[in-house]
Amino acid sequence: MKRRIAIITGATGGIGKAFTRLLIQEDIDEIWAVARNKDKLSALKNEFGSRIFAISKDLSSFDELESIREMLEANKPTVAYLINNAGIARMGNSSGFSAEEIDSSVSINCAAPAALCSLCIPYMEKGSRILNISSVASFQPLPNLNLYAASKAFLRSYSRSLHYELKPCGITSTAVCPGWVDTELLKKEVNGIPIKFPGIVSAEKVALKALRDAKKGKDISVCTLFAKWEHLLAKILPQRLCMAMWGYIIRRYKS
């Protein structure tokens, strides 16, 4: 009998760890936890036990992704869940990004999730779930968060289109679009000024809502009424106005 596995990228913290905590309670034989930091992976395994299979990979590297394909071929599991959570975010003027930073952001936020979907779909069955962690930042252009917002817009569009393609197979693909999420990666101040995060939510609440929505067959999951309000505004307001409102909000944090 094939082993049922879940693959979670960025599994050692924040939303990824919240998904790990939820899926360890499900009918899953093994969770392939993917992250770069070996010490954090070891701590994750110690916390959740032997069903965690720690995989240290740099998802910006084609060779590292190729090694995951080889692991799938060797084990031939049923991929019950693929959760693409790993991502890079940085606020700043686009002219301040190096070519290397741009390449890394696009590789990890866009190319890696799409590649992993392609690698895993042949090992999925009816009822398998793909959850790609996008963001409310995907709903409109965001100056000074331009690269991140654009990459998350790609992931939202890709996920929803993939959902339509896979529907005849009984496989769901859900774009998870949270607002501000309270994790250790969230900067608490800029230039000595404390940052206000309206509608901030826990990683656990995002993951729980996302799993529920995926099981309902939804192609998008938006956690909290505040985030849903932002989604609605992005639909009805001109994008120039949305950008101006965002620019007004972040003006005090710009150097």
C-alpha positions, -999 to 999 in steps of 0.1 A, spaced: 0 0 0 13 35 -9 24 58 19 3 89 22 25 120 26 22 157 30 49 180 17 52 214 34 78 240 24 89 266 49 78 240 75 99 251 105 80 283 115 50 305 111 22 292 88 43 262 78 47 250 113 10 256 119 1 234 90 25 207 103 7 208 137 -26 203 120 -16 176 95 2 155 121 -33 148 134 -46 135 101 -44 102 83 -9 110 70 20 84 72 47 110 68 52 148 65 81 158 43 91 190 60 112 212 36 133 241 48 169 253 46 179 254 83 189 219 95 188 229 132 152 241 129 143 209 110 159 188 137 139 208 164 107 202 143 113 165 142 120 164 180 87 183 186 64 163 164 81 129 162 91 102 138 65 110 112 84 141 103 109 135 74 132 165 74 145 177 40 170 205 39 168 222 5 173 256 -11 142 260 -32 158 287 -53 181 260 -68 170 239 -97 192 210 -86 176 210 -52 142 208 -67 153 181 -90 164 160 -60 129 162 -46 116 147 -80 141 119 -75 128 113 -40 93 110 -53 103 86 -80 122 64 -55 94 63 -29 63 66 -52 40 79 -24 5 93 -26 9 130 -21 -22 139 -1 -11 175 6 13 199 -10 16 231 9 39 257 -7 45 281 22 82 291 17 85 327 6 106 359 7 93 393 15 111 426 17 98 462 19 117 488 0 120 508 -32 124 486 -62 156 504 -73 173 491 -41 170 455 -50 200 437 -64 196 413 -94 204 384 -71 176 395 -46 151 397 -75 161 363 -89 159 347 -55 125 362 -47 110 352 -80 125 317 -78 112 310 -43 79 328 -45 69 318 -80 90 292 -98 95 268 -69 58 264 -60 49 259 -97 77 234 -101 67 215 -70 30 214 -82 42 199 -115 64 174 -97 37 163 -72 5 161 -93 15 128 -109 16 113 -74 -18 128 -63 -52 111 -62 -88 121 -59 -90 141 -27 -54 154 -27 -50 191 -19 -26 218 -30 -24 249 -9 -2 278 -22 4 305 4 -3 338 -14 -14 370 4 -39 399 4 -9 417 -11 -18 399 -43 -51 418 -47 -36 451 -59 -2 466 -68 17 478 -37 45 503 -41 74 497 -19 62 461 -15 62 457 -53 82 425 -59 65 406 -31 30 417 -41 36 409 -78 50 374 -70 20 367 -48 -4 378 -76 13 353 -98 8 326 -72 -29 334 -67 -36 334 -104 -16 302 -109 -33 284 -81 -68 293 -92 -62 283 -128 -46 251 -116 -77 244 -95 -99 246 -127 -75 223 -146 -74 197 -118 -111 197 -110 -119 167 -133 -93 147 -113 -109 155 -79 -77 174 -68 -81 209 -54 -57 238 -56 -63 267 -32 -47 301 -31 -43 311 6 -45 348 10 -39 360 46 -33 396 57 -7 403 83 3 371 101 19 372 135 51 353 131 87 358 141 95 370 106 73 400 108 93 432 114 80 450 144 95 484 136 111 504 108 136 533 115 127 531 152 90 535 145 67 507 158 47 492 129 9 489 132 -6 458 116 -43 462 112 -62 429 112 -32 409 123 -40 372 127 -22 341 141 -6 315 118 -27 288 134 -60 306 124 -48 310 88 -38 274 85 -70 261 100 -92 282 78 -71 273 47 -75 235 54 -112 239 59 -116 258 26 -95 234 7 -116 205 19 -147 224 8 -132 226 -27 -126 264 -27 -100 278 -50 -92 308 -26 -91 311 11 -92 346 27 -89 345 65 -107 371 87 -134 397 79 -107 424 77 -89 406 49 -122 399 31 -129 436 34 -96 444 17 -104 419 -10 -137 436 -16 -121 471 -17 -96 459 -43 -124 447 -65 -145 479 -64 -120 507 -61 -97 519 -89 -62 505 -85 -47 539 -85 -67 548 -55 -57 515 -37 -20 524 -44 -25 559 -31 -42 546 1 -13 521 6 13 549 0 -4 571 26 -4 542 52 33 535 48 46 570 44 57 573 81 79 542 78 98 553 47 133 567 53 
